[in-house]
């Protein structure tokens, strides 16, 4: 595949904020020949998480803790598994 000519160099950035601001206002195709890109898996990256506040009935929380204890896992982890499974099921049902 022929290389694209006249690609502009990617500047050096002093911070992630500076880089974020740059890419928000510049087109990457002016700096990168995407025709030469190859797929890459970053298996060690952790997904970005966001802390939320969630109010649950006490009885539901106690049942969740009981189930988690029987599985020897933290109840927050079990809640994430249950939630992820249900969301996936609902998305499949949507078609």
C-alpha positions in Angstrom: 0.0 0.0 0.0 1.4 3.4 -0.9 2.2 5.7 2.0 0.3 9.0 2.3 2.4 12.0 1.6 2.4 15.3 3.4 1.4 14.0 6.8 1.9 16.5 9.5 4.0 15.5 12.5 2.1 14.9 15.8 3.2 17.5 18.3 4.6 16.7 21.7 2.2 17.4 24.5 2.9 18.5 28.0 -0.3 17.0 29.4 -3.2 14.8 28.6 -5.4 17.8 28.7 -3.3 19.6 26.1 -3.4 16.5 23.9 -7.2 16.1 24.4 -7.7 19.8 23.4 -5.5 19.3 20.3 -7.4 16.2 19.0 -10.7 17.9 19.7 -9.8 20.5 17.1 -7.7 18.6 14.6 -8.3 15.7 12.2 -6.2 12.7 12.8 -6.0 11.9 9.1 -3.8 14.9 8.7 -1.3 13.2 11.0 -1.8 9.5 10.7 -1.9 7.2 7.6 -4.8 5.0 8.8 -4.6 2.8 5.8 -1.5 1.2 7.4 -3.2 0.7 10.8 -3.4 -2.9 12.1 -5.9 -4.2 14.7 -4.5 -4.5 18.2 -6.0 -5.9 21.4 -5.1 -4.3 24.7 -6.1 -7.1 27.0 -4.6 -5.6 30.2 -6.5 -2.4 30.1 -9.2 -2.1 32.7 -12.5 -0.6 31.6 -13.2 2.9 32.8 -15.5 2.9 35.8 -17.7 5.5 37.3 -18.8 5.6 40.9 -22.5 6.0 41.4 -24.8 6.2 44.4 -27.5 3.6 44.5 -30.2 3.3 47.1 -31.5 -0.3 47.6 -34.1 -1.6 49.9 -32.4 -3.1 53.0 -33.9 -6.5 52.4 -32.6 -6.6 48.8 -29.1 -5.6 50.0 -29.2 -8.3 52.7 -30.2 -11.0 50.2 -27.4 -9.8 47.9 -24.9 -10.0 50.7 -26.1 -13.5 51.6 -25.7 -14.7 48.0 -22.3 -13.1 47.7 -21.2 -14.7 51.0 -22.2 -18.2 49.7 -20.1 -17.6 46.6 -17.3 -16.1 48.5 -17.2 -12.8 46.5 -17.8 -9.2 47.5 -21.4 -8.2 47.2 -20.5 -5.2 45.0 -18.9 -7.6 42.5 -21.8 -9.9 42.5 -24.2 -7.0 41.9 -22.1 -5.9 38.9 -22.3 -9.5 37.5 -26.0 -9.7 38.0 -26.5 -6.2 36.4 -24.2 -7.0 33.5 -26.0 -10.3 32.8 -29.4 -8.6 32.9 -28.4 -5.7 30.7 -27.0 -8.1 28.1 -30.2 -10.1 28.2 -32.3 -7.0 27.7 -30.1 -5.9 24.8 -30.4 -9.3 23.1 -34.2 -9.1 23.5 -34.2 -5.8 21.7 -32.9 -7.6 18.7 
